[in-house]
Structure formats: structure tokens, C-alpha cells
Amino acid sequence: MASAELEAALHAARAAAAIIRKAFRGNFDVQYKADASPVTEVDVAAEKAIKAELQARFPSYGFYGEETGKDHADAEALWLVDPIDGTKAFVRGYPIFSVQIALMRAGELVLGVSCAPCWNEGLGELVWAQAGQGAWRGLLDTPLAQFERLSVSAVDRLGHATLSTGNLATLARAPQWAELGRLIPQLHRIRGYGDFLHYHYLAGGKIDAVVESDVNILDIAALAVIVREAGGRFTDLDGRAPGLETRTVLATNGRLHDAFAGLRLGAG
């Protein structure tokens, strides 16, 4: 049975998805942030819709959004939201972007909703997870009772494993780049699916590990819950649980996590 928090997050994600679908491949204003990343009027409208829904149902909870910033972020329960993770893809008209909504309680991620509204030839994909309830996937407009439970793969050897990578600029400048180069020839396959997609694939057993740097907690908070509840393991490259300051990711089916230990960036 869906909790009231999960129901709110799902309703908010679907409200944002409706805004995004209407605008996809249409005309909208694009601005650029200080870091040169794009933001559109659609990002802002989608986040406002999410925030309105969540705050109406849970007014005492904090909110931390990619576009509207922090509101009572010191609250014990904190919503973490990226209304369009993958805005560059959205702007260029290809569907590898998603709505990300997570709930952090007392510093622990306990709920995640990842909604790709234009994936699957426009049918969309919705994945949710809540602590102790598993991870579940279905089409965007499908009733929850028809969702399928996700499970990571049973692959336990690098020689049989597929790794997906993304956002590797920082890692490419670090000594650990050589370690990644050492690991790659041992793998069965390497891919670069990116954004929500490689985490959905990991949770569903289609790939076995993901390595990323240069991430923001809002990008990966919901996905961390989903991978964990599908039976996997999700840390930063130093083996720490994800938190507000997380900037790197090592996500695996759990069986392969220790095989990537050489990628540790160090506490600094």
C-alpha cells in the first residue's frame, strides 16, 4: 500500500510530467546559469507544480529544489527535487530526461520517484521505491497495481559485467582515471547511458554498475533509493552513503561494489 508521502510524490511527478509533455519539442525560453547549464521556463513551471503539491500535503516538510532553492531545509523531513534532470536533452529534443523527487528524513533517503515522461516512445516510465518496500516500474499512466518489481542482476565477476559511465570530467583529471582504465579491459562491456537511464537499467538487472562524477544530490537522491531497494548498493566513490554534499557515484548490483574500490578519490 502506498504511503501518503509516496502518493504525494507520485501525484507531484505526474503533474510535472503533464507540463513537460505539453512543452516537449515545442517553443520555450532557455536561459543559462552561471555554470553554463541551461534552464527553461518549463523547468521552473514543473518545479512550482511539484512544490505546490508537496507543500499542500506536508506543510511542515522542507523543500530543496534545483530551480527554486531551499525552503526550511533544516526540517527533519526534506523533499529533494530536480524537475527536469537532463535539461540539455530536453532542450535538444531527445527524451533522456526525468523528474526526480526524493524524501530525506533525518539525513537518510527513504523514498524516491523517478519519472521519465517522454521515454518509451512517449508512453513514459515511472519508477518508485520506498524504504523496505522494494523498487517498482511501470508506464507513466499505468495503475500502481500493474507495476513490476525490479531486481538487480546476479553478475559477480567483472568479466561478465556491464558498466555505464557519465559526467566523468573530474575523474578524468584525477589519478583514479588510470584505475578506471585498468578496470575497463576486464569488463564485458562499457556503456554511457547517462542520467536516469543507467540507474533504471541497473535496478532492473540490465547493467551491473554505474560510475559518475560531477553530480548533484538532486540528480541522484531518488535513484539511490531505487537502486538500494532493488537489491543494489549506492555510494559515492569513497564508499559513503549519499548525502547533501555528494558529488560522485558508485552504484552496483552489490556483488561488484568492492571490485571498484580502487576508484576512491580520497576524503579531499
N, C-alpha and C positions, 0 to 999 in steps of 0.2 A: 504494500500500500504506500502510495506517495505521501510524504510528509507535507505539511503546509509550506515549509520552506522550498521543497522541491517543486511543488505545484506553482508557487510564485515565480521561481526561476524559469520554469518551462513556459509559463504564460508570458513572462517578460521576453524570453528569447523568441517566441513566436510573434510577438508584437513587433520586435525589432526586425525580424525576418520579413514581415509584410512590407515594412518601409523600404528595406533593402531590395527586395524583389521588384518592387514598383519602379525603382530608380535604376536597376542594373542595366547597363548598356544604353542608358539614356543620357540626357544632358544635366550636369550638375556642376556646381562651383568647386574648384580644387584650390586649396591653399597649401603652403609649405611651412612646416615648423622650423625651429632653429636648427634642428639636426638634419634638415632637408627631406624629412619623411613627409608624405602627403597626408592631408586630412580634408575630408569633403563635408559638405553640408549634410550628407546622408549619415556619416559617422556621428555627427552631433545630434541629429534628429533621432537616430536609433538609440543613442545612449540616454537621451532625455526620456524616451519612452520606457526604457528599462528602469531607469531611476524612479520614475513616477510610479511604476507598478510595484517595485520592491519597497519603496518608502511608504506607499499607501498601506501595504500589508504588514510591514515591520518598521514602524517609525523610529524605534529605539536603536536599530542597527546602523552601523556606519556604512559609508559608501566610498569606494575608491575607483574612479573611472578614468579611462585613458584620455577622454576629452574634457570632462568637467571637473576632474581633480578629486580632492579628498573632502569628505564631509563627515565630521565626527569619526575620524579614522582611528581614534583611540578607544572606540567601543569594543566590548568583548567580542561581539559578532560583527564581522566586516564583510560586505559584499565587494568582490573584485571583478571588474567588468572591462572588457575590451569589446566595443560594439561591432567593429569590423577588424578582426585580426587578419591582416593581409590586404590592407587598403591599396597597396600598389597593384595587386592583382585585380581588385575591384575597379580601379581607375582604368586599367588597360583592358578590361572586359573578359577576363577568364575567371572561372568560378572557384579558384582555390583560395577562399577566404571564409571566415566564420565569425559567429557571435560567441563570445566566451563569457560565461558567468560562473563564478565560484563563490563559495562561502567559507570564510576562515573564522574559526571560533577559538579564542584563547591561543592564537598563534598556530593552530592546526587546521589544515584544509580538510573539510568534512563533506563538501558537496561540489559537484561540477556539472555544468551543462555546456556542451559544445554543439553548436548548430550551424551547419553549412547550408544556407538557404537556397543556393543555386547549383549545388553539386548534383550528381546523378541526373544529368540532362534536365535540370530544372526541378526535379522532384524533391531535392533537398535531402539532407541527412541530419538526424538528431541523435546525439549520444549523451546519456546521463549516467551519473554514478553518485552514490551516497555511501558514507562510511557504513560498512557491514552489510550492504545490500547489493553488491556487485555492480557491474557496468553493463549498460543495455543500449542497443542501437535499433533505430527504425527510420522510416521515411518521415519527413517533417510533419506531414498531416495525418500520420497513422496513429490510432489509439495506442496508449502505452501497453495495453494487454497483448498487443501483437508484436511488441519489440522482442528481439533476440538477445540472449545473454552473451556477452563477449568473454573470451578467454585467450590469454597469451599462448604462444607456441611452447612446445616441449623441447625445442632445439637446445642442446647443451654443449655443442662444440663449435668453435669459430669456423671450422671448415664447412659447416652446414648452415652458417648464419648469414642473414642479410642485414646490413647496416644502412640506415638512412642518415644523411647529414644535412645541416643547414646553418646559415649565419656563422660562418667559420672565420671571420676576419680577425678576431682577437686570437683565436687558437693558431691561426696561420702565422702570427708574429711571435708565438711563444715557443719555447724549447719542446713542448709536447707535440708540436707538429711532426717532428721526426718519429715520435712514438706512434702517432696515427698512421704515418707512412709505413711503419713496421707491421702494424696490425692489418692494414688493408690487404696485402697479398695473402694473408691467412684466411680471409673471409671467402665465403661462397659468392657473395655478390655485394655491391655497394650501389646505393641509390641516393637521390636527393629530392625526396617528395616535398618536404617543407611544410611549414605552418601546421594547421590542424591535421593534415592528411597523414603524415607519417605516424602520428600518435594514434589516430583511429586504426591505422593498419597494424600498429604494434599491439594495441589492445585486442584486436581481432585475430591475432596469430598469423598475419600475412607477412610481417617482417619481424625481426628479433631484437633490434637495438636502434636507438637514436642518439646521436651526439650533436649538440648545438652549443654555440657561444653567442654572445650579444643578444640575449633575450631579456624580456621584462617579465616580472611576475604576472602581470595582467595577461600576457600572451599564453602562459602555460599553467596557471593555477588550476583551472578546471580539468585540463588534460592530465595533470599529475594525479588527481583523484581518480580519473577514468582508468589510467594505466594501473594504478595500485589496486583498484577494485576488480580489475580483470586478471589479477594474479601476478602482475609485474612489479618492478621496482623503479622508483623515480627519485633521483637525487641530483645535486649539482656535480660537477666534475671532481669535487673534493669529497664526495660521499655524504654531503649534508642534506637533510630534508629541505624541500623548497620553502622559502620564506620571502618576505617583502624585498629583501636585497638580492635575491637570486639572479644571477646573470648567465649561468651556464647550465647545461642539462646533460645528464647521462640517464637515459631511460632504457630499460631492457626487460626481457621476459623473466628476469630474476636469476635464472640459471647462468647467464652470461655476464652478470654485473662485474664480478671480480676479474674477468678477463680484460677489462678496460681500465684497470686500476692505474696503469702507467700514464694515463692521460691527466692525472691530477695536476691542477695548476698551482697548488700551494695556497696557503692562507692569505698571502699578499696578493 
